[in-house]
Amino acid sequence: MFNSTTLTHAEQQIAAERIHELMANGMSSGEAIQTIANEIRESAARAKAQQKSEQELAEDFDSE
């Protein structure tokens, strides 16, 4: 259903701190959570795309 990204405890702590910072600057809690969640998803998607690209390069190299 959802593209679930697993975070370490340290990553969760950083995300919580960033949410609190956004809220301290006047953002609603829901918007802050959504903002950070979107950033985490985008970062995970970039990492996955990079990993796939590196894997394809390795496969191309191995087939030569």
PDB file of N, H, CA, C and O in Angstrom:
ATOM      1  N   MET A   1       0.817  -1.186   0.000  1.00  0.00           N
ATOM      2  CA  MET A   1       0.000   0.000   0.000  1.00  0.00           C
ATOM      3  C   MET A   1       0.866   1.256   0.000  1.00  0.00           C
ATOM      4  O   MET A   1       0.734   2.095  -0.891  1.00  0.00           O
ATOM      5  N   PHE A   2       1.735   1.394   0.974  1.00  0.00           N
ATOM      6  H   PHE A   2       1.842   0.713   1.698  1.00  0.00           H
ATOM      7  CA  PHE A   2       2.620   2.547   1.040  1.00  0.00           C
ATOM      8  C   PHE A   2       4.039   2.115   0.743  1.00  0.00           C
ATOM      9  O   PHE A   2       4.428   0.982   1.028  1.00  0.00           O
ATOM     10  N   ASN A   3       4.811   3.022   0.168  1.00  0.00           N
ATOM     11  H   ASN A   3       4.495   3.942  -0.064  1.00  0.00           H
ATOM     12  CA  ASN A   3       6.228   2.778  -0.042  1.00  0.00           C
ATOM     13  C   ASN A   3       6.913   3.087   1.276  1.00  0.00           C
ATOM     14  O   ASN A   3       7.248   4.239   1.552  1.00  0.00           O
ATOM     15  N   SER A   4       7.120   2.071   2.082  1.00  0.00           N
ATOM     16  H   SER A   4       6.848   1.135   1.858  1.00  0.00           H
ATOM     17  CA  SER A   4       7.626   2.249   3.437  1.00  0.00           C
ATOM     18  C   SER A   4       9.145   2.310   3.451  1.00  0.00           C
ATOM     19  O   SER A   4       9.824   1.449   2.891  1.00  0.00           O
ATOM     20  N   THR A   5       9.660   3.336   4.098  1.00  0.00           N
ATOM     21  H   THR A   5       9.109   4.035   4.553  1.00  0.00           H
ATOM     22  CA  THR A   5      11.094   3.500   4.263  1.00  0.00           C
ATOM     23  C   THR A   5      11.423   3.285   5.728  1.00  0.00           C
ATOM     24  O   THR A   5      10.809   3.900   6.600  1.00  0.00           O
ATOM     25  N   THR A   6      12.378   2.427   6.003  1.00  0.00           N
ATOM     26  H   THR A   6      12.877   1.928   5.294  1.00  0.00           H
ATOM     27  CA  THR A   6      12.778   2.149   7.374  1.00  0.00           C
ATOM     28  C   THR A   6      13.880   3.111   7.779  1.00  0.00           C
ATOM     29  O   THR A   6      14.857   3.297   7.052  1.00  0.00           O
ATOM     30  N   LEU A   7      13.714   3.723   8.950  1.00  0.00           N
ATOM     31  H   LEU A   7      12.921   3.572   9.540  1.00  0.00           H
ATOM     32  CA  LEU A   7      14.711   4.650   9.473  1.00  0.00           C
ATOM     33  C   LEU A   7      15.353   4.073  10.723  1.00  0.00           C
ATOM     34  O   LEU A   7      14.702   3.396  11.519  1.00  0.00           O
ATOM     35  N   THR A   8      16.630   4.350  10.881  1.00  0.00           N
ATOM     36  H   THR A   8      17.159   4.901  10.235  1.00  0.00           H
ATOM     37  CA  THR A   8      17.303   3.976  12.122  1.00  0.00           C
ATOM     38  C   THR A   8      16.798   4.895  13.230  1.00  0.00           C
ATOM     39  O   THR A   8      16.135   5.899  12.968  1.00  0.00           O
ATOM     40  N   HIS A   9      17.118   4.542  14.454  1.00  0.00           N
ATOM     41  H   HIS A   9      17.657   3.727  14.667  1.00  0.00           H
ATOM     42  CA  HIS A   9      16.714   5.382  15.584  1.00  0.00           C
ATOM     43  C   HIS A   9      17.306   6.778  15.444  1.00  0.00           C
ATOM     44  O   HIS A   9      16.624   7.772  15.692  1.00  0.00           O
ATOM     45  N   ALA A  10      18.566   6.854  15.049  1.00  0.00           N
ATOM     46  H   ALA A  10      19.119   6.046  14.847  1.00  0.00           H
ATOM     47  CA  ALA A  10      19.221   8.155  14.885  1.00  0.00           C
ATOM     48  C   ALA A  10      18.524   8.981  13.801  1.00  0.00           C
ATOM     49  O   ALA A  10      18.330  10.185  13.967  1.00  0.00           O
ATOM     50  N   GLU A  11      18.147   8.339  12.693  1.00  0.00           N
ATOM     51  H   GLU A  11      18.304   7.361  12.557  1.00  0.00           H
ATOM     52  CA  GLU A  11      17.441   9.044  11.623  1.00  0.00           C
ATOM     53  C   GLU A  11      16.068   9.516  12.094  1.00  0.00           C
ATOM     54  O   GLU A  11      15.619  10.600  11.722  1.00  0.00           O
ATOM     55  N   GLN A  12      15.402   8.702  12.912  1.00  0.00           N
ATOM     56  H   GLN A  12      15.767   7.821  13.214  1.00  0.00           H
ATOM     57  CA  GLN A  12      14.113   9.097  13.475  1.00  0.00           C
ATOM     58  C   GLN A  12      14.267  10.318  14.376  1.00  0.00           C
ATOM     59  O   GLN A  12      13.435  11.225  14.353  1.00  0.00           O
ATOM     60  N   GLN A  13      15.326  10.333  15.159  1.00  0.00           N
ATOM     61  H   GLN A  13      16.002   9.597  15.177  1.00  0.00           H
ATOM     62  CA  GLN A  13      15.581  11.466  16.055  1.00  0.00           C
ATOM     63  C   GLN A  13      15.809  12.740  15.251  1.00  0.00           C
ATOM     64  O   GLN A  13      15.283  13.798  15.597  1.00  0.00           O
ATOM     65  N   ILE A  14      16.588  12.643  14.185  1.00  0.00           N
ATOM     66  H   ILE A  14      17.016  11.784  13.904  1.00  0.00           H
ATOM     67  CA  ILE A  14      16.851  13.808  13.330  1.00  0.00           C
ATOM     68  C   ILE A  14      15.550  14.303  12.704  1.00  0.00           C
ATOM     69  O   ILE A  14      15.293  15.506  12.670  1.00  0.00           O
ATOM     70  N   ALA A  15      14.735  13.382  12.214  1.00  0.00           N
ATOM     71  H   ALA A  15      14.944  12.404  12.242  1.00  0.00           H
ATOM     72  CA  ALA A  15      13.455  13.762  11.610  1.00  0.00           C
ATOM     73  C   ALA A  15      12.566  14.462  12.636  1.00  0.00           C
ATOM     74  O   ALA A  15      11.935  15.472  12.327  1.00  0.00           O
ATOM     75  N   ALA A  16      12.517  13.928  13.851  1.00  0.00           N
ATOM     76  H   ALA A  16      13.030  13.107  14.102  1.00  0.00           H
ATOM     77  CA  ALA A  16      11.702  14.544  14.903  1.00  0.00           C
ATOM     78  C   ALA A  16      12.202  15.948  15.230  1.00  0.00           C
ATOM     79  O   ALA A  16      11.403  16.865  15.421  1.00  0.00           O
ATOM     80  N   GLU A  17      13.509  16.114  15.294  1.00  0.00           N
ATOM     81  H   GLU A  17      14.158  15.369  15.139  1.00  0.00           H
ATOM     82  CA  GLU A  17      14.077  17.436  15.568  1.00  0.00           C
ATOM     83  C   GLU A  17      13.721  18.419  14.462  1.00  0.00           C
ATOM     84  O   GLU A  17      13.393  19.573  14.736  1.00  0.00           O
ATOM     85  N   ARG A  18      13.784  17.967  13.220  1.00  0.00           N
ATOM     86  H   ARG A  18      14.050  17.029  12.997  1.00  0.00           H
ATOM     87  CA  ARG A  18      13.452  18.847  12.088  1.00  0.00           C
ATOM     88  C   ARG A  18      11.972  19.218  12.113  1.00  0.00           C
ATOM     89  O   ARG A  18      11.608  20.353  11.806  1.00  0.00           O
ATOM     90  N   ILE A  19      11.123  18.263  12.478  1.00  0.00           N
ATOM     91  H   ILE A  19      11.419  17.341  12.727  1.00  0.00           H
ATOM     92  CA  ILE A  19       9.689  18.552  12.597  1.00  0.00           C
ATOM     93  C   ILE A  19       9.466  19.610  13.670  1.00  0.00           C
ATOM     94  O   ILE A  19       8.704  20.555  13.462  1.00  0.00           O
ATOM     95  N   HIS A  20      10.124  19.457  14.810  1.00  0.00           N
ATOM     96  H   HIS A  20      10.742  18.690  14.978  1.00  0.00           H
ATOM     97  CA  HIS A  20       9.985  20.439  15.895  1.00  0.00           C
ATOM     98  C   HIS A  20      10.478  21.816  15.464  1.00  0.00           C
ATOM     99  O   HIS A  20       9.879  22.828  15.825  1.00  0.00           O
ATOM    100  N   GLU A  21      11.566  21.862  14.693  1.00  0.00           N
ATOM    101  H   GLU A  21      12.053  21.039  14.399  1.00  0.00           H
ATOM    102  CA  GLU A  21      12.088  23.145  14.198  1.00  0.00           C
ATOM    103  C   GLU A  21      11.070  23.832  13.294  1.00  0.00           C
ATOM    104  O   GLU A  21      10.824  25.032  13.423  1.00  0.00           O
ATOM    105  N   LEU A  22      10.479  23.062  12.377  1.00  0.00           N
ATOM    106  H   LEU A  22      10.679  22.087  12.273  1.00  0.00           H
ATOM    107  CA  LEU A  22       9.481  23.637  11.481  1.00  0.00           C
ATOM    108  C   LEU A  22       8.286  24.163  12.270  1.00  0.00           C
ATOM    109  O   LEU A  22       7.764  25.238  11.972  1.00  0.00           O
ATOM    110  N   MET A  23       7.854  23.405  13.274  1.00  0.00           N
ATOM    111  H   MET A  23       8.278  22.532  13.515  1.00  0.00           H
ATOM    112  CA  MET A  23       6.733  23.833  14.102  1.00  0.00           C
ATOM    113  C   MET A  23       7.088  25.087  14.899  1.00  0.00           C
ATOM    114  O   MET A  23       6.247  25.968  15.079  1.00  0.00           O
ATOM    115  N   ALA A  24       8.319  25.168  15.374  1.00  0.00           N
ATOM    116  H   ALA A  24       9.002  24.452  15.229  1.00  0.00           H
ATOM    117  CA  ALA A  24       8.755  26.345  16.126  1.00  0.00           C
ATOM    118  C   ALA A  24       8.761  27.588  15.239  1.00  0.00           C
ATOM    119  O   ALA A  24       8.639  28.712  15.727  1.00  0.00           O
ATOM    120  N   ASN A  25       8.905  27.372  13.933  1.00  0.00           N
ATOM    121  H   ASN A  25       9.005  26.459  13.537  1.00  0.00           H
ATOM    122  CA  ASN A  25       8.890  28.482  12.980  1.00  0.00           C
ATOM    123  C   ASN A  25       7.490  28.779  12.454  1.00  0.00           C
ATOM    124  O   ASN A  25       7.333  29.551  11.508  1.00  0.00           O
ATOM    125  N   GLY A  26       6.471  28.169  13.061  1.00  0.00           N
ATOM    126  H   GLY A  26       6.599  27.542  13.829  1.00  0.00           H
ATOM    127  CA  GLY A  26       5.093  28.506  12.732  1.00  0.00           C
ATOM    128  C   GLY A  26       4.341  27.538  11.845  1.00  0.00           C
ATOM    129  O   GLY A  26       3.172  27.773  11.538  1.00  0.00           O
ATOM    130  N   MET A  27       4.972  26.460  11.426  1.00  0.00           N
ATOM    131  H   MET A  27       5.921  26.268  11.675  1.00  0.00           H
ATOM    132  CA  MET A  27       4.292  25.486  10.571  1.00  0.00           C
ATOM    133  C   MET A  27       3.423  24.587  11.447  1.00  0.00           C
ATOM    134  O   MET A  27       3.799  24.263  12.574  1.00  0.00           O
ATOM    135  N   SER A  28       2.265  24.185  10.932  1.00  0.00           N
ATOM    136  H   SER A  28       1.959  24.448  10.017  1.00  0.00           H
ATOM    137  CA  SER A  28       1.407  23.276  11.691  1.00  0.00           C
ATOM    138  C   SER A  28       2.088  21.913  11.820  1.00  0.00           C
ATOM    139  O   SER A  28       2.957  21.567  11.020  1.00  0.00           O
ATOM    140  N   SER A  29       1.690  21.152  12.825  1.00  0.00           N
ATOM    141  H   SER A  29       0.984  21.433  13.475  1.00  0.00           H
ATOM    142  CA  SER A  29       2.318  19.845  13.039  1.00  0.00           C
ATOM    143  C   SER A  29       2.086  18.918  11.852  1.00  0.00           C
ATOM    144  O   SER A  29       3.003  18.215  11.428  1.00  0.00           O
ATOM    145  N   GLY A  30       0.873  18.911  11.312  1.00  0.00           N
ATOM    146  H   GLY A  30       0.128  19.482  11.656  1.00  0.00           H
ATOM    147  CA  GLY A  30       0.573  18.051  10.170  1.00  0.00           C
ATOM    148  C   GLY A  30       1.398  18.398   8.947  1.00  0.00           C
ATOM    149  O   GLY A  30       1.903  17.515   8.253  1.00  0.00           O
ATOM    150  N   GLU A  31       1.531  19.699   8.686  1.00  0.00           N
ATOM    151  H   GLU A  31       1.121  20.416   9.249  1.00  0.00           H
ATOM    152  CA  GLU A  31       2.318  20.132   7.536  1.00  0.00           C
ATOM    153  C   GLU A  31       3.797  19.810   7.738  1.00  0.00           C
ATOM    154  O   GLU A  31       4.479  19.402   6.798  1.00  0.00           O
ATOM    155  N   ALA A  32       4.292  19.994   8.962  1.00  0.00           N
ATOM    156  H   ALA A  32       3.738  20.325   9.726  1.00  0.00           H
ATOM    157  CA  ALA A  32       5.697  19.693   9.255  1.00  0.00           C
ATOM    158  C   ALA A  32       5.981  18.206   9.066  1.00  0.00           C
ATOM    159  O   ALA A  32       6.991  17.832   8.469  1.00  0.00           O
ATOM    160  N   ILE A  33       5.097  17.369   9.569  1.00  0.00           N
ATOM    161  H   ILE A  33       4.277  17.672  10.053  1.00  0.00           H
ATOM    162  CA  ILE A  33       5.267  15.920   9.425  1.00  0.00           C
ATOM    163  C   ILE A  33       5.237  15.536   7.952  1.00  0.00           C
ATOM    164  O   ILE A  33       6.064  14.747   7.494  1.00  0.00           O
ATOM    165  N   GLN A  34       4.282  16.095   7.211  1.00  0.00           N
ATOM    166  H   GLN A  34       3.610  16.735   7.582  1.00  0.00           H
ATOM    167  CA  GLN A  34       4.174  15.785   5.786  1.00  0.00           C
ATOM    168  C   GLN A  34       5.417  16.242   5.028  1.00  0.00           C
ATOM    169  O   GLN A  34       5.905  15.529   4.151  1.00  0.00           O
ATOM    170  N   THR A  35       5.926  17.410   5.355  1.00  0.00           N
ATOM    171  H   THR A  35       5.531  17.989   6.067  1.00  0.00           H
ATOM    172  CA  THR A  35       7.118  17.942   4.697  1.00  0.00           C
ATOM    173  C   THR A  35       8.310  17.022   4.906  1.00  0.00           C
ATOM    174  O   THR A  35       9.008  16.674   3.953  1.00  0.00           O
ATOM    175  N   ILE A  36       8.543  16.628   6.152  1.00  0.00           N
ATOM    176  H   ILE A  36       7.976  16.911   6.926  1.00  0.00           H
ATOM    177  CA  ILE A  36       9.686  15.769   6.458  1.00  0.00           C
ATOM    178  C   ILE A  36       9.488  14.381   5.853  1.00  0.00           C
ATOM    179  O   ILE A  36      10.437  13.791   5.336  1.00  0.00           O
ATOM    180  N   ALA A  37       8.272  13.857   5.911  1.00  0.00           N
ATOM    181  H   ALA A  37       7.501  14.335   6.331  1.00  0.00           H
ATOM    182  CA  ALA A  37       7.998  12.542   5.315  1.00  0.00           C
ATOM    183  C   ALA A  37       8.275  12.561   3.816  1.00  0.00           C
ATOM    184  O   ALA A  37       8.855  11.619   3.276  1.00  0.00           O
ATOM    185  N   ASN A  38       7.861  13.631   3.146  1.00  0.00           N
ATOM    186  H   ASN A  38       7.390  14.396   3.585  1.00  0.00           H
ATOM    187  CA  ASN A  38       8.126  13.747   1.706  1.00  0.00           C
ATOM    188  C   ASN A  38       9.620  13.824   1.425  1.00  0.00           C
ATOM    189  O   ASN A  38      10.105  13.214   0.471  1.00  0.00           O
ATOM    190  N   GLU A  39      10.353  14.568   2.245  1.00  0.00           N
ATOM    191  H   GLU A  39       9.960  15.064   3.019  1.00  0.00           H
ATOM    192  CA  GLU A  39      11.808  14.654   2.070  1.00  0.00           C
ATOM    193  C   GLU A  39      12.458  13.285   2.236  1.00  0.00           C
ATOM    194  O   GLU A  39      13.357  12.923   1.478  1.00  0.00           O
ATOM    195  N   ILE A  40      12.001  12.527   3.227  1.00  0.00           N
ATOM    196  H   ILE A  40      11.270  12.821   3.843  1.00  0.00           H
ATOM    197  CA  ILE A  40      12.550  11.190   3.472  1.00  0.00           C
ATOM    198  C   ILE A  40      12.256  10.278   2.284  1.00  0.00           C
ATOM    199  O   ILE A  40      13.135   9.546   1.829  1.00  0.00           O
ATOM    200  N   ARG A  41      11.021  10.321   1.780  1.00  0.00           N
ATOM    201  H   ARG A  41      10.307  10.915   2.150  1.00  0.00           H
ATOM    202  CA  ARG A  41      10.652   9.487   0.622  1.00  0.00           C
ATOM    203  C   ARG A  41      11.475   9.849  -0.611  1.00  0.00           C
ATOM    204  O   ARG A  41      11.946   8.969  -1.331  1.00  0.00           O
ATOM    205  N   GLU A  42      11.647  11.160  -0.852  1.00  0.00           N
ATOM    206  H   GLU A  42      11.265  11.875  -0.267  1.00  0.00           H
ATOM    207  CA  GLU A  42      12.426  11.599  -2.009  1.00  0.00           C
ATOM    208  C   GLU A  42      13.883  11.154  -1.893  1.00  0.00           C
ATOM    209  O   GLU A  42      14.488  10.721  -2.873  1.00  0.00           O
ATOM    210  N   SER A  43      14.428  11.265  -0.705  1.00  0.00           N
ATOM    211  H   SER A  43      13.936  11.617   0.091  1.00  0.00           H
ATOM    212  CA  SER A  43      15.810  10.847  -0.479  1.00  0.00           C
ATOM    213  C   SER A  43      15.961   9.343  -0.703  1.00  0.00           C
ATOM    214  O   SER A  43      16.934   8.896  -1.311  1.00  0.00           O
ATOM    215  N   ALA A  44      15.003   8.573  -0.215  1.00  0.00           N
ATOM    216  H   ALA A  44      14.213   8.937   0.278  1.00  0.00           H
ATOM    217  CA  ALA A  44      15.046   7.121  -0.394  1.00  0.00           C
ATOM    218  C   ALA A  44      14.917   6.756  -1.870  1.00  0.00           C
ATOM    219  O   ALA A  44      15.583   5.833  -2.339  1.00  0.00           O
ATOM    220  N   ALA A  45      14.069   7.469  -2.601  1.00  0.00           N
ATOM    221  H   ALA A  45      13.528   8.219  -2.220  1.00  0.00           H
ATOM    222  CA  ALA A  45      13.899   7.196  -4.032  1.00  0.00           C
ATOM    223  C   ALA A  45      15.182   7.505  -4.796  1.00  0.00           C
ATOM    224  O   ALA A  45      15.566   6.753  -5.691  1.00  0.00           O
ATOM    225  N   ARG A  46      15.848   8.609  -4.448  1.00  0.00           N
ATOM    226  H   ARG A  46      15.535   9.220  -3.720  1.00  0.00           H
ATOM    227  CA  ARG A  46      17.120   8.944  -5.104  1.00  0.00           C
ATOM    228  C   ARG A  46      18.171   7.882  -4.810  1.00  0.00           C
ATOM    229  O   ARG A  46      18.913   7.475  -5.705  1.00  0.00           O
ATOM    230  N   ALA A  47      18.237   7.434  -3.560  1.00  0.00           N
ATOM    231  H   ALA A  47      17.635   7.765  -2.834  1.00  0.00           H
ATOM    232  CA  ALA A  47      19.218   6.413  -3.187  1.00  0.00           C
ATOM    233  C   ALA A  47      18.944   5.111  -3.934  1.00  0.00           C
ATOM    234  O   ALA A  47      19.872   4.441  -4.387  1.00  0.00           O
ATOM    235  N   LYS A  48      17.666   4.756  -4.060  1.00  0.00           N
ATOM    236  H   LYS A  48      16.912   5.300  -3.692  1.00  0.00           H
ATOM    237  CA  LYS A  48      17.298   3.528  -4.767  1.00  0.00           C
ATOM    238  C   LYS A  48      17.653   3.634  -6.247  1.00  0.00           C
ATOM    239  O   LYS A  48      18.156   2.676  -6.834  1.00  0.00           O
ATOM    240  N   ALA A  49      17.395   4.795  -6.853  1.00  0.00           N
ATOM    241  H   ALA A  49      16.987   5.573  -6.376  1.00  0.00           H
ATOM    242  CA  ALA A  49      17.723   5.000  -8.268  1.00  0.00           C
ATOM    243  C   ALA A  49      19.229   4.945  -8.488  1.00  0.00           C
ATOM    244  O   ALA A  49      19.695   4.375  -9.474  1.00  0.00           O
ATOM    245  N   GLN A  50      19.982   5.531  -7.579  1.00  0.00           N
ATOM    246  H   GLN A  50      19.603   5.994  -6.778  1.00  0.00           H
ATOM    247  CA  GLN A  50      21.439   5.505  -7.705  1.00  0.00           C
ATOM    248  C   GLN A  50      21.955   4.077  -7.571  1.00  0.00           C
ATOM    249  O   GLN A  50      22.840   3.656  -8.317  1.00  0.00           O
ATOM    250  N   GLN A  51      21.401   3.337  -6.618  1.00  0.00           N
ATOM    251  H   GLN A  51      20.682   3.679  -6.012  1.00  0.00           H
ATOM    252  CA  GLN A  51      21.818   1.952  -6.418  1.00  0.00           C
ATOM    253  C   GLN A  51      21.510   1.124  -7.668  1.00  0.00           C
ATOM    254  O   GLN A  51      22.320   0.295  -8.082  1.00  0.00           O
ATOM    255  N   LYS A  52      20.341   1.350  -8.265  1.00  0.00           N
ATOM    256  H   LYS A  52      19.682   2.023  -7.929  1.00  0.00           H
ATOM    257  CA  LYS A  52      19.970   0.621  -9.478  1.00  0.00           C
ATOM    258  C   LYS A  52      20.919   0.965 -10.619  1.00  0.00           C
ATOM    259  O   LYS A  52      21.344   0.086 -11.369  1.00  0.00           O
ATOM    260  N   SER A  53      21.246   2.240 -10.746  1.00  0.00           N
ATOM    261  H   SER A  53      20.901   2.954 -10.137  1.00  0.00           H
ATOM    262  CA  SER A  53      22.167   2.678 -11.795  1.00  0.00           C
ATOM    263  C   SER A  53      23.541   2.045 -11.615  1.00  0.00           C
ATOM    264  O   SER A  53      24.147   1.583 -12.582  1.00  0.00           O
ATOM    265  N   GLU A  54      24.027   2.023 -10.389  1.00  0.00           N
ATOM    266  H   GLU A  54      23.535   2.398  -9.603  1.00  0.00           H
ATOM    267  CA  GLU A  54      25.329   1.412 -10.112  1.00  0.00           C
ATOM    268  C   GLU A  54      25.304  -0.081 -10.403  1.00  0.00           C
ATOM    269  O   GLU A  54      26.277  -0.636 -10.914  1.00  0.00           O
ATOM    270  N   GLN A  55      24.191  -0.732 -10.078  1.00  0.00           N
ATOM    271  H   GLN A  55      23.400  -0.281  -9.663  1.00  0.00           H
ATOM    272  CA  GLN A  55      24.060  -2.162 -10.336  1.00  0.00           C
ATOM    273  C   GLN A  55      24.062  -2.431 -11.843  1.00  0.00           C
ATOM    274  O   GLN A  55      24.691  -3.383 -12.305  1.00  0.00           O
ATOM    275  N   GLU A  56      23.359  -1.593 -12.607  1.00  0.00           N
ATOM    276  H   GLU A  56      22.848  -0.819 -12.232  1.00  0.00           H
ATOM    277  CA  GLU A  56      23.332  -1.763 -14.058  1.00  0.00           C
ATOM    278  C   GLU A  56      24.715  -1.556 -14.661  1.00  0.00           C
ATOM    279  O   GLU A  56      25.106  -2.279 -15.577  1.00  0.00           O
ATOM    280  N   LEU A  57      25.459  -0.575 -14.153  1.00  0.00           N
ATOM    281  H   LEU A  57      25.141   0.012 -13.409  1.00  0.00           H
ATOM    282  CA  LEU A  57      26.822  -0.354 -14.632  1.00  0.00           C
ATOM    283  C   LEU A  57      27.705  -1.566 -14.339  1.00  0.00           C
ATOM    284  O   LEU A  57      28.506  -1.977 -15.179  1.00  0.00           O
ATOM    285  N   ALA A  58      27.553  -2.130 -13.153  1.00  0.00           N
ATOM    286  H   ALA A  58      26.902  -1.796 -12.471  1.00  0.00           H
ATOM    287  CA  ALA A  58      28.342  -3.303 -12.781  1.00  0.00           C
ATOM    288  C   ALA A  58      27.994  -4.485 -13.676  1.00  0.00           C
ATOM    289  O   ALA A  58      28.879  -5.233 -14.092  1.00  0.00           O
ATOM    290  N   GLU A  59      26.708  -4.656 -13.976  1.00  0.00           N
ATOM    291  H   GLU A  59      25.989  -4.048 -13.638  1.00  0.00           H
ATOM    292  CA  GLU A  59      26.289  -5.746 -14.851  1.00  0.00           C
ATOM    293  C   GLU A  59      26.830  -5.547 -16.262  1.00  0.00           C
ATOM    294  O   GLU A  59      27.259  -6.505 -16.904  1.00  0.00           O
ATOM    295  N   ASP A  60      26.812  -4.298 -16.749  1.00  0.00           N
ATOM    296  H   ASP A  60      26.464  -3.519 -16.227  1.00  0.00           H
ATOM    297  CA  ASP A  60      27.366  -4.010 -18.076  1.00  0.00           C
ATOM    298  C   ASP A  60      28.858  -4.306 -18.108  1.00  0.00           C
ATOM    299  O   ASP A  60      29.364  -4.865 -19.081  1.00  0.00           O
ATOM    300  N   PHE A  61      29.555  -3.935 -17.055  1.00  0.00           N
ATOM    301  H   PHE A  61      29.144  -3.482 -16.264  1.00  0.00           H
ATOM    302  CA  PHE A  61      30.988  -4.168 -16.970  1.00  0.00           C
ATOM    303  C   PHE A  61      31.287  -5.666 -16.943  1.00  0.00           C
ATOM    304  O   PHE A  61      32.220  -6.131 -17.597  1.00  0.00           O
ATOM    305  N   ASP A  62      30.488  -6.417 -16.180  1.00  0.00           N
ATOM    306  H   ASP A  62      29.731  -6.039 -15.649  1.00  0.00           H
ATOM    307  CA  ASP A  62      30.693  -7.864 -16.078  1.00  0.00           C
ATOM    308  C   ASP A  62      30.417  -8.580 -17.396  1.00  0.00           C
ATOM    309  O   ASP A  62      31.013  -9.622 -17.668  1.00  0.00           O
ATOM    310  N   SER A  63      29.523  -8.034 -18.217  1.00  0.00           N
ATOM    311  H   SER A  63      29.040  -7.187 -17.996  1.00  0.00           H
ATOM    312  CA  SER A  63      29.168  -8.711 -19.467  1.00  0.00           C
ATOM    313  C   SER A  63      30.168  -8.441 -20.584  1.00  0.00           C
ATOM    314  O   SER A  63      30.090  -9.071 -21.640  1.00  0.00           O
ATOM    315  N   GLU A  64      31.103  -7.522 -20.377  1.00  0.00           N
ATOM    316  H   GLU A  64      31.167  -7.010 -19.520  1.00  0.00           H
ATOM    317  CA  GLU A  64      32.098  -7.209 -21.414  1.00  0.00           C
ATOM    318  C   GLU A  64      33.216  -8.208 -21.434  1.00  0.00           C
ATOM    319  O   GLU A  64      34.134  -8.091 -22.245  1.00  0.00           O
TER     320      GLU A  64
END
